Amino acid sequence: IKFGQEVKSMLFIESGSRIHLTAFDWPKQMMPSAFSAKCRKVMRNKRLTEVSQIGCDRIIDLKFGSEEFASHLIVELYDKGNICLCNDRYIITAILRTRQDEKEDIRYAIGHFLSF
């Protein structure tokens, strides 16, 4: 994710580990992953409007856009982590790793509601 026009800053997101700003120009792949391509398409021309922590967990909500046009990039910073792209109602539109929580009978997959 690029910030600003004068000084080029990139938001580096490492699933399960860290988020930070950097000025380093990362090499780009010829073909981005399906998840990266979907994120780029959805968040193109949207402004980062809010950054918040979900409860007391190591989960970060990056909100792009506003109202019904908002998109949320949910980043889990524990265990292996995960990154979910959601619409304004927290319905998952793209996910880095699909998974199912057997204990709580919750499925994290495209089209499902993301519960916290």
Residue pairs with C-beta under 8 A, 6 or more apart in sequence:
1 10
1 11
1 13
1 43
1 48
2 8
2 9
2 10
3 9
3 10
3 11
3 21
3 48
7 23
8 23
8 25
9 21
9 22
9 23
10 21
10 22
10 23
10 24
10 25
10 26
11 19
11 20
11 21
12 18
12 19
12 20
12 21
12 22
12 26
13 19
13 73
13 75
13 83
14 81
15 75
15 76
15 80
15 81
15 82
15 83
15 96
15 97
16 76
16 77
16 78
16 79
16 80
16 81
16 82
17 77
17 81
18 77
19 60
19 75
19 77
32 40
34 94
35 83
35 85
35 94
35 95
35 96
38 85
38 93
38 94
39 73
39 85
39 94
42 71
42 85
42 93
42 94
43 64
43 71
43 73
43 85
46 64
46 65
46 69
46 71
47 64
47 65
48 62
48 63
48 64
49 63
49 64
49 65
49 66
49 70
50 61
50 62
50 63
51 60
51 61
51 62
51 63
52 60
52 61
52 63
53 59
53 60
53 61
54 60
54 61
54 74
54 116
55 116
57 78
57 116
58 76
58 77
58 78
59 74
59 75
59 76
59 77
59 116
60 74
60 75
60 77
61 72
61 73
61 74
62 72
62 73
62 74
62 75
63 70
63 71
63 72
64 70
64 71
64 72
64 73
65 71
67 88
68 88
69 88
70 87
70 88
71 85
71 86
71 87
71 88
71 93
72 84
72 85
72 86
72 87
72 88
72 90
73 83
73 84
73 85
73 86
74 82
74 83
74 84
74 85
74 86
74 114
75 81
75 82
75 83
76 82
76 83
80 97
82 95
82 96
82 97
82 99
82 108
83 95
83 96
84 92
84 94
84 95
84 96
84 108
84 114
85 92
85 93
85 94
85 95
86 92
86 93
86 114
87 93
89 113
90 113
90 114
91 111
91 112
91 113
91 114
92 108
92 109
92 110
92 111
92 112
92 113
92 114
93 110
94 110
95 108
95 109
95 110
98 107
98 108
98 109
98 110
99 107
99 108
100 106
100 107
100 108
100 109
101 107
101 108
106 115
108 114
